[in-house]
Amino acid sequence: MRKPLKKAYLALLLGASWASIAVAADPKPTETSPRATTTRPHWAYQPVLRPGVPNVAQNSWARSPIDSFILAKIEAAKLAPSPEADRAALIRRATLDVWGLIPEPEDVAAFVNDASPDAYERLVDRLLASPRYGERQARRWLDLARYADSAGFQGDVTRPNFFRYRDYVVQSFNEDKPYSRFIQEQIAADEIAPGDQKALVATGFLASYTDNPNARDLIGRKYQITTDIADTIGTAILGTTVGCARCHNHKSDKITQKDYFSLQAFFANTAFDEKIPAAKGEQEIEYQKALAKYETAAKDILAKQKAIIEQIREKATAFYKERYNPDARASIFKPKSEWNALDRWVNYRADTVTDQPVLANYLRDIANDLQSPDHTLEAVAKWAEYQKLTEELKKFEKLKPTRGADTFTAATELGHSDAPPTFVFFGGNHERPLDEVQPAFPEAFANGETPVIVPTATSSGRRTALANWLVSPTNPLTARVFVNRVWNEYFGKGIVGTVSDFGKAGDKPINPELLDYLADNFVQGGWSIKKLHRQILLSSVYRQSSAHREDVAAADPENKLLAVFPRKRLDAEQIRDSFLLASGRLEQAVGGPAVFPPLPANLNVGPAWEASNDPHEINRRSLYVFARRSVPYPLLETFDLNNAQQAHSKRDVTTTPLQALTLVNNDLVFQWSQALAGRVIREAGGDETARIDRLYQILFARNPDSFERSVLKDFLDEHEKLIASRATDGKFSIAVPTGKDLKTTDPIRASAFVDLVHTVANSNEFIYRF
């Protein structure tokens, strides 16, 4: 080891800052030094410049500049693009991509038979104008926002009002809110739109971190929260692995520890209020009525419980505050007149111990702890009485509305403009602070910009400065990263394959000119997300056939050039929602509190999942299924549901035996098959050829060929015999089609048809988009 480096290493061990050892270990090169030569910045950190559209030979194929950029690469490889997909395949593809659902047969027929030259353009406009578009796009963003309806950790407590953030995202996409405003509201709505509930809800993006409300280490919790927020912004918005610089300077990108903690400093004064009263609409009024009804019915019991809590409130509060770590207690027991910014944050967080359920736990704890100085016969008796009252309350459980329906969660800055200090931490250890840092943008891609922070009487103004920079036209990453995500949605792989890593360790762009064209066009078009989607959907490259071609497979086995449209398996929500739609059971209401469909009988999770039997709830889109971090909905998890513990950049596509077994054996899937069989019989009538045709039209947006019809009729005949032979012993139950006013003259044949429907729905063609 060279002496300067050895000294630097020793200095690190003694706690010196990175900045100070850099000077000692590696003196700044002079202008005459060979090392003073500047290198060109990494491609992703250079400004977005609009490239010229390339000239291509098959210009008639190129409907837009997008096609010209793609075609130039295809022609350079001495290939040709694929012909356009047939209309039925095209509407199924576009509907699945834009809505996350298969199309209805009537919509397919109308489009296939529409001879007008703008039929496809009108189809795209109809898809983008539907509320289904916002639901589909929201699912992608919520993956990045690590959205869940519970907090995680061992308690995994419910966040009952978090659905409002989900609904904000859906509405934002549907109304085509500019992406720039979408980002600004999620980062700093409390500063830029104070008092505006519709905007304030957006800061749920920041509040979606995993959390342990009972954590005793409040200073450590604060650090973990700001770490989660900074990492998420790096991943979701900047497409950069900034989190790698928390413990050490980034190994591949020019992001230092100082850069990382300077980014965290924007959130040093940020806290969250989880019980802000919501504006009174129909939902809130109904909730208040239901709550009043419950409180009136349980008035005496609730009053007795409250009286018990009031008797021990002071002692219980002190008991819990004493259990915090020493650094937190230093703030908690300090006179309020002496509080600094950090003290305010700690006390704000610690105030949750005044909630009645937490204070009731004090009685439980001391009643069960024989060694506790507070353990007395009186305390044991009070806990026993409190438990008895809790049991009595259960008889009013059906009257009790789901809490949180009249509140929302949003960021706050606790009414002051000053912020707790932020330090670089040695090795990322918050107990080993080094140099204090101020809010600043990562130098590698800030292009010399510095934050313009304007504090107010109630806020530090820091997050507004960050939000403005994130969507500044001079920011080289935000637009590039987002258009790449949208491209990834449609083609299964981004122009940059590593959609959340635009750094040196990530993939290089396959078509950098196209990426910059899309990014520049996106910003110049007012950050309109719908315009971006429409532009891609109308391109020739999107309309291509997905049929296999030997020449493309030989020359471009990974299909990077997109001379063939890439096939893609549907994601978990598309599979469940399309099953529901095919069966005729899908409820299409938009927004509102999360729902709890039934779980498999062998999965016992107790009160963590309060399953509903209301078909209007359990048959809603998967977007509205309660997202509990500790108990992901099993049917969705089997098909690679997102991991809500952190920003989830891209859905995995696995092929496992469990997936096939789920589709074959899952009770819900079979019930949907029964309902689909009933729908087919009602709509197609008694002719079995018409029934088979209708089944294919619903599931695959096409008619079966003669071979498929023949095979399926043989299946019916053989299965009818099998069911009849088994039914004679009286032990075999016949599963017949279900549905309103459904009448079948032959239950054996009808049961065979249910099995046929179930079998066809289990085919790859249903769970793939072509």
Summary of the structure (lengths in Angstrom):
residues: 770
radius of gyration: 30.0
end to end distance: 57.8
largest distance: 97.2
contacts: 2384
relative contact order: 0.12
helix: 55%
strand: 5%
